[in-house]
Amino acid sequence: MDICNISEYFKLNNKFSIAAYRHTDVPLHRHNYIEMNYVYSGTCVQEINGQTVEMHTGDVTILDRDVVH
């Protein structure tokens, strides 16, 4: 399982990044930074630490470092 490194996604001196995904399958991975997910519209099913979580419009998850998802 890959560890996504913060330097791959954030430019020097940036404190956060925003990315939008739709109809995308992402393999299980973890980060060395905190991740927040917000469902703008519809639903999203995630596996977080081995548990299936179904998110709906307006739901938010905040994932700590090294959480497999």
C-alpha positions as CSV (number, residue, x, y, z in Angstrom):
1,M,0.0,0.0,0.0
2,D,1.3,3.4,-1.0
3,I,1.9,6.3,1.4
4,C,0.9,9.5,-0.4
5,N,3.5,12.1,0.6
6,I,2.5,15.7,1.2
7,S,5.2,17.1,-1.1
8,E,3.5,15.3,-4.1
9,Y,0.3,17.3,-3.7
10,F,1.2,20.7,-2.1
11,K,3.5,23.3,-3.4
12,L,6.0,24.8,-0.9
13,N,4.3,27.3,1.5
14,N,0.8,26.1,0.7
15,K,-1.2,24.9,3.7
16,F,-4.0,23.1,1.9
17,S,-5.1,21.8,-1.5
18,I,-8.5,21.2,-3.0
19,A,-9.2,18.5,-5.4
20,A,-12.6,17.4,-7.0
21,Y,-13.3,13.8,-8.0
22,R,-16.3,12.3,-9.7
23,H,-16.8,8.6,-10.6
24,T,-13.3,7.7,-9.7
25,D,-12.0,4.5,-8.1
26,V,-9.1,5.1,-5.9
27,P,-7.0,2.1,-4.5
28,L,-6.5,1.8,-0.7
29,H,-3.8,4.2,0.4
30,R,-2.8,6.4,3.4
31,H,-1.3,9.9,3.8
32,N,1.3,11.6,5.9
33,Y,-1.1,14.5,6.3
34,I,-4.7,15.1,7.4
35,E,-7.4,14.7,4.7
36,M,-11.0,16.1,4.8
37,N,-13.7,14.8,2.4
38,Y,-16.9,16.6,1.7
39,V,-19.8,15.2,-0.5
40,Y,-21.1,18.2,-2.4
41,S,-23.9,16.2,-4.2
42,G,-25.0,12.5,-4.3
43,T,-23.3,9.7,-2.5
44,C,-19.8,8.3,-1.9
45,V,-18.8,4.9,-0.5
46,Q,-15.4,4.7,1.2
47,E,-13.5,2.0,3.1
48,I,-11.9,3.6,6.1
49,N,-9.8,1.4,8.4
50,G,-11.6,-1.7,7.1
51,Q,-15.1,-0.3,7.6
52,T,-17.4,0.7,4.7
53,V,-18.8,4.2,5.1
54,E,-21.5,5.5,2.9
55,M,-21.5,9.3,2.7
56,H,-24.3,11.5,1.4
57,T,-24.7,15.1,0.3
58,G,-23.3,17.4,3.0
59,D,-21.4,14.7,4.9
60,V,-17.8,15.3,5.9
61,T,-15.0,13.0,7.0
62,I,-11.7,14.1,8.5
63,L,-9.0,11.4,8.3
64,D,-5.9,11.6,10.5
65,R,-2.4,10.7,9.2
66,D,-1.8,7.0,8.3
67,V,-5.5,6.1,8.2
68,V,-6.0,3.5,5.4
69,H,-8.8,4.5,3.1
